[in-house]
Amino acid sequence: MSADPHSKPASRRAGARGSYNDRPVEFWPTAAIRSALENGDISVWKRIVVALKRDPYGRTARQVEEVLAGSRPYGISKALSEVLERTRAHLEANERAEVARHVQLLIDRSGLGHPEFASRIGVPTEELTAYLDATVSPSASLMIRMRRLSDRFVKMKAQRPTQN
């Protein structure tokens, strides 16, 4: 019995991908990422995209950036570059929205209106509105100032005698 002549190319393909294909993308060396982008198929590229979406600033994202820096902007390179850009923009928008919810929570806890809260943290009302609309995020030091203001008013409310 002779071997099927069609099995050789398939085994060569499996051997080429087998070294990295059985491990999560996040553990692949940069050479494997490069090889996958140059020689992989759609199933391998999808795995890379999933890893990029899971952690757009992580190790795999940095490896993809490194590989893309030395490639022409077409085909899978262009597509992965766009995925990375969109995924990061989406993550940043979600983070701004999360910060906006936290700022609103601090305002609610304080019991102050928006203009008064803005005044007491030293920003114009329009700037506070931009934080709440998630168009921009406040600095870390301003977030601390907001928390301290909110905490101070929560404490003052707790110390007031209750009226019957």
Secondary structure, DSSP 8 states (H G I E B T S, - for coil): ----TTHHHHHHHHHHHHHHHTS-GGG--HHHHHHHHHH--HHHHHHHHHHHHH-TTSHHHHHHHHHHHTS-SSHHHHHHHHHHHHHHHHHHHHHHHHHHHHHHHHHHHHT--HHHHHHHHT--HHHHHHHHTTSS---HHHHHHHHHHHHHHHHHHHHS----
